[in-house]
Amino acid sequence: MIKPFDQQPAILLLADGTVFYGKSLGKIGTTSGEICFNTGMTGYQEVFTDPSYFGQIIIMTNDHIGNYGALDTEVESRSIAISGLICKKFSAHNYSRLSATESLQAYFEKNNLVGISDVDTRALTIHVRENGAMNCIISSEISDIEILKRKLAETPDMSGLDLAKEVSTKEAYFTGNETAPYKVAVLDCGVKQSILNCLTDAGVYAKVFNACSSFDEMKTWNPNGYFISNGPGDPSAMSYAIETVKQIQASGKPVFGICLGHQLLALANGIPTYKMHHGHRGLNHPVKNLETGISEITSQNHGFAVSREDVAKNPNVEITHINLNDDTVEGIRVKNAKAFSVQHHPEASPGPHDSRYLFNQFIEMMQN
């Protein structure tokens, strides 16, 4: 007989004063961060361990979370990255996958993750979509709303936050086969393991550098190309990385950027970024490749974007991809350099894989 999951009353308070009541999941405690929603129906463990979510509390819009447990091989980083979880129905037992390493509840307890279930996530998602991203706080130990309001007021706003330093590797390391034909220096702003896997599968031996590494540090390895990774926070707060990307681009070596790396490439070319109303997060966002005319279903996770109007003003940068939901910039190419980037996640773990061809384009750029 499976032991019943003992849940406690929990509260979700938004910065605009909206309150939702539910039940605890994971560790009993209190947590805060910026609220956002993910529309994916699968791959919740990959989402929870994606460093790009650092500092954020996730609403999972899919009804059932936890039903297939947690598996050691389905992580994107060393630990859980999200600050908290909000869901409708939470399963503490992996009924649908007996091969799971452990239940999601046990996984959360081990990683000190605080969350809330039994929330009307449809109403909450609509609220965020209409009113925009904002800070929130979850507690399963404090019931006094006034105390929670004071604690929430101490949570910093995402605008202006440099969070890449918090999730980047402390020491440089190698990944892949050292006999691979291409060497790539990775600027780790919060890179996902699946992205590194896609690079190594394509024939890359990679050296992963801390986000604060200088160009001089990276070039001493004499790589064939450079990769600028995804990551959390406000890209405009990363002046050190913007300068590094400028120097990387000026070196003439091929450059490929994803998500935060896409934004840093834009900033390095004088194109500003801005905070979106509620961002793009999920596995089902349509993107059009303007060069081929083909549309792709993409995996997304970002709350900042590149200014389309300012790309149009820059004669050296062209748009290669657009989001078909709101016409935001999904890809750029620098005309006078071997540099390109996309806003979405082409490694797409757990899917879909429509955009994985971009890794081959990077390889071809190094071949040429």
C-alpha positions in Angstrom: 0.0 0.0 0.0 1.3 3.4 -1.0 1.6 5.8 1.9 -0.6 8.9 1.5 1.2 12.2 0.8 0.9 14.5 3.8 0.2 18.0 2.4 -0.1 21.2 4.5 -2.0 24.3 3.7 0.0 26.7 1.5 -0.4 30.3 0.3 0.6 32.0 -2.9 0.8 35.8 -2.8 1.5 37.9 -5.9 3.0 41.4 -5.8 -0.3 43.0 -6.9 -2.0 41.6 -3.8 -3.7 38.6 -5.5 -3.8 35.5 -3.2 -4.3 31.9 -4.0 -4.7 29.1 -1.5 -3.6 25.5 -2.0 -1.6 22.6 -0.5 2.1 22.2 0.0 4.5 20.2 -2.1 8.1 19.5 -1.7 9.8 21.0 1.3 7.7 22.9 4.0 9.0 26.5 3.9 8.8 29.8 2.1 10.2 30.9 -1.2 10.0 33.9 -3.5 10.9 34.9 -7.1 9.4 36.1 -10.4 6.3 34.2 -11.4 6.1 32.8 -15.0 4.2 30.0 -16.7 5.4 27.1 -18.9 3.0 25.6 -21.4 4.9 22.3 -22.0 3.0 19.1 -21.4 6.1 16.9 -20.9 9.7 17.2 -19.6 9.0 18.8 -16.2 12.3 17.6 -14.8 14.2 19.2 -17.6 12.3 22.5 -16.9 13.0 22.4 -13.2 16.8 21.9 -13.7 17.2 24.5 -16.5 19.5 27.2 -15.2 17.6 29.8 -17.3 14.8 29.5 -14.7 17.1 30.6 -11.8 15.2 33.1 -9.6 11.8 32.2 -11.0 8.7 30.5 -9.7 7.1 28.3 -12.4 3.4 27.7 -13.0 3.1 24.4 -14.9 -0.1 24.7 -17.0 -0.3 21.0 -17.6 -2.8 19.4 -15.2 -0.7 16.6 -13.8 2.8 17.1 -12.4 4.8 14.3 -10.8 3.1 11.3 -12.3 6.2 9.9 -13.9 8.6 10.7 -11.1 12.2 11.8 -11.4 15.1 10.2 -13.2 18.8 10.9 -12.8 19.4 11.0 -16.6 16.8 13.7 -17.2 18.5 16.7 -15.6 19.9 19.8 -17.4 22.2 21.0 -14.6 23.7 19.9 -11.2 20.5 20.8 -9.2 17.0 22.2 -9.4 17.2 25.8 -10.7 13.7 27.1 -10.2 12.8 29.0 -7.0 9.4 27.3 -6.6 6.7 25.4 -8.3 2.9 26.0 -8.7 0.7 23.3 -10.2 -2.9 22.1 -10.2 -2.6 18.4 -9.4 0.6 17.0 -7.9 1.4 13.3 -7.7 3.9 12.3 -5.0 4.1 8.8 -6.5 5.4 7.9 -10.0 2.5 5.7 -11.0 3.2 5.8 -14.7 6.9 5.0 -14.7 8.2 2.4 -12.3 11.7 2.8 -13.6 11.9 6.4 -12.1 14.8 6.9 -9.7 12.5 8.4 -7.1 9.2 10.3 -6.7 9.1 14.0 -7.6 8.2 14.7 -3.9 11.3 12.9 -2.7 13.4 14.7 -5.4 12.0 18.1 -4.2 12.6 17.4 -0.5 16.2 16.4 -1.3 16.7 19.6 -3.2 14.8 21.9 -0.8 12.2 23.0 -3.3 9.1 24.7 -1.9 5.9 24.6 -3.9 2.1 24.8 -3.9 -0.5 22.5 -5.6 -4.3 22.5 -5.9 -4.2 26.0 -7.4 -6.5 27.0 -10.3 -3.5 27.3 -12.7 -5.7 28.3 -15.6 -7.0 31.4 -13.7 -3.5 32.2 -12.4 -1.9 31.9 -15.9 -4.6 34.2 -17.4 -3.9 36.6 -14.6 -0.1 36.7 -15.4 -0.8 36.8 -19.1 -3.0 39.8 -18.7 -1.1 41.6 -15.9 2.5 40.7 -16.7 5.3 38.9 -14.9 5.7 40.0 -11.3 7.3 38.8 -8.1 5.4 36.3 -5.8 5.9 34.3 -2.7 4.9 30.8 -1.7 4.7 29.7 1.9 3.5 26.5 3.7 4.8 27.7 7.1 3.5 31.3 7.3 -0.2 32.1 7.2 -0.1 35.8 8.0 -0.6 37.7 4.7 1.0 40.9 6.1 4.2 39.0 7.1 4.3 37.5 3.6 3.9 41.0 2.0 6.9 42.3 3.9 9.0 39.3 2.9 7.9 39.7 -0.8 8.9 43.3 -0.8 12.5 42.2 -0.1 12.6 40.1 -3.3 14.6 42.0 -6.0 13.0 42.7 -9.4 14.3 40.7 -12.3 15.1 43.9 -14.3 18.8 44.7 -13.8 19.6 41.4 -12.1 22.8 39.6 -13.2 22.1 36.0 -12.4 24.5 34.2 -14.8 27.2 34.4 -12.3 25.1 32.4 -9.9 24.7 29.4 -12.1 27.9 29.4 -14.2 30.6 26.8 -13.7 33.2 27.8 -11.1 36.0 26.1 -12.9 36.5 25.5 -16.6 36.0 21.9 -17.7 36.1 19.8 -20.9 33.3 17.8 -22.5 33.2 15.5 -25.5 35.9 13.5 -27.3 39.3 15.3 -27.4 39.9 13.7 -30.8 36.8 15.4 -32.3 37.5 17.6 -35.3 36.4 20.9 -33.8 37.2 22.7 -30.6 34.6 25.1 -29.2 34.9 27.5 -26.3 31.6 27.7 -24.4 30.8 30.9 -22.4 28.7 29.3 -19.7 26.0 31.7 -18.7 23.8 28.8 -17.5 24.3 26.2 -20.2 21.9 23.2 -20.3 23.5 19.7 -20.5 21.4 18.9 -23.6 23.0 21.8 -25.4 26.5 20.5 -24.6 25.3 17.0 -25.7 24.2 18.4 -29.1 27.5 20.1 -29.6 29.5 17.0 -28.8 27.2 14.8 -30.9 27.9 17.1 -33.8 31.7 16.5 -33.5 32.8 19.1 -31.0 35.3 18.9 -28.2 34.2 21.7 -25.8 35.9 23.7 -23.1 33.3 25.3 -20.8 34.3 28.6 -19.3 32.9 30.7 -16.5 30.6 33.5 -17.6 33.0 36.1 -16.3 35.9 34.7 -18.4 37.7 37.2 -20.6 38.3 36.7 -24.3 42.0 36.4 -23.7 41.4 33.5 -21.3 39.2 31.7 -23.9 41.4 32.3 -27.0 44.5 30.7 -25.4 42.8 27.4 -26.0 42.8 28.3 -29.7 39.2 27.1 -30.4 37.7 26.7 -33.9 34.6 28.5 -32.7 32.8 30.1 -29.8 29.4 29.3 -28.2 27.4 31.7 -26.0 25.0 29.9 -23.9 21.5 30.3 -22.4 21.1 31.6 -18.9 19.0 33.6 -16.4 18.6 37.3 -15.6 18.8 40.6 -17.4 21.3 40.5 -20.3 21.8 44.3 -20.2 23.3 43.9 -16.6 26.1 41.7 -18.0 28.6 44.4 -19.3 31.5 42.0 -18.8 30.0 39.4 -21.0 28.9 41.9 -23.7 32.5 43.1 -23.9 33.7 39.5 -24.2 31.2 38.7 -27.0 32.4 41.9 -28.9 35.9 40.7 -28.8 34.9 37.1 -29.8 33.0 38.4 -32.8 36.0 40.7 -33.8 38.3 37.6 -33.8 36.7 36.4 -37.0 36.0 32.9 -35.5 32.4 31.5 -35.9 30.0 32.4 -33.0 26.7 30.7 -32.1 24.5 32.1 -29.4 21.3 30.7 -27.8 18.7 32.5 -25.7 20.7 34.7 -23.3 23.6 34.2 -25.8 21.4 35.6 -28.5 20.6 38.7 -26.4 24.3 39.2 -25.6 25.2 39.0 -29.3 22.6 41.7 -30.0 23.9 43.9 -27.2 27.4 43.5 -28.5 26.3 44.9 -31.8 24.6 47.9 -30.2 21.0 46.5 -30.3 19.2 46.9 -27.0 17.1 44.3 -25.2 13.9 44.8 -23.2 11.9 43.0 -20.5 8.8 41.2 -22.0 5.3 41.5 -20.6 5.2 37.8 -19.6 7.8 36.1 -21.7 7.8 32.9 -23.7 8.1 29.5 -22.0 7.1 26.1 -23.3 7.6 23.4 -26.0 5.1 24.6 -28.5 6.0 28.1 -29.8 5.9 28.6 -33.6 8.9 30.2 -35.2 9.4 31.0 -38.9 12.8 30.7 -40.5 12.8 33.7 -42.9 15.6 32.2 -45.0 13.8 28.9 -45.8 10.2 30.0 -45.2 9.7 26.9 -43.1 8.0 27.2 -39.7 9.4 25.3 -36.7 7.8 24.3 -33.4 10.3 25.4 -30.7 11.2 25.1 -27.1 11.4 28.5 -25.4 12.4 30.0 -22.0 13.0 33.7 -21.9 11.6 36.9 -20.3 13.8 39.4 -22.2 13.9 39.9 -25.9 15.9 41.8 -28.7 14.4 45.0 -30.0 13.1 44.4 -33.5 12.9 48.1 -34.3 16.6 48.5 -33.4 17.7 45.5 -35.5 16.0 47.2 -38.5 18.1 50.3 -37.8 21.4 48.3 -37.8 22.8 47.7 -41.4 25.2 45.0 -40.2 22.6 42.8 -38.5 19.6 40.9 -40.1 16.7 39.0 -38.7 16.7 35.3 -39.6 13.8 34.0 -37.5 10.6 35.6 -36.1 8.0 34.3 -33.5 4.7 33.7 -35.2 2.7 34.5 -32.1 3.9 38.1 -31.6 6.5 38.9 -34.3 9.3 39.1 -31.8 12.9 38.5 -32.9 13.9 34.8 -32.8 17.1 34.9 -34.6 19.8 37.2 -36.0 22.9 37.1 -38.2 25.8 39.6 -38.2 26.5 40.3 -41.8 30.2 41.3 -41.5 31.1 38.5 -39.1 30.7 34.8 -38.7 28.1 35.2 -35.9 24.5 34.1 -35.6 22.1 33.4 -32.8 18.5 32.2 -31.9 16.2 33.1 -29.1 14.7 29.7 -28.7 16.4 26.4 -27.5 17.2 24.3 -30.6 18.5 21.4 -28.5 14.8 21.1 -27.4 15.1 18.7 -24.5 12.6 17.0 -24.3 11.4 18.3 -27.7 10.4 19.1 -30.3 13.6 18.8 -32.5 12.6 21.0 -35.4 15.5 23.4 -34.8 18.5 21.0 -34.2 19.8 21.8 -37.7 21.3 25.0 -36.3 24.0 22.9 -34.6 25.0 21.6 -38.1 25.0 25.1 -39.4 27.5 26.0 -36.7 29.7 23.0 -37.7 29.5 24.1 -41.4 30.6 27.6 -40.5 33.7 26.2 -38.7 34.4 23.9 -41.7 34.3 26.8 -44.1 
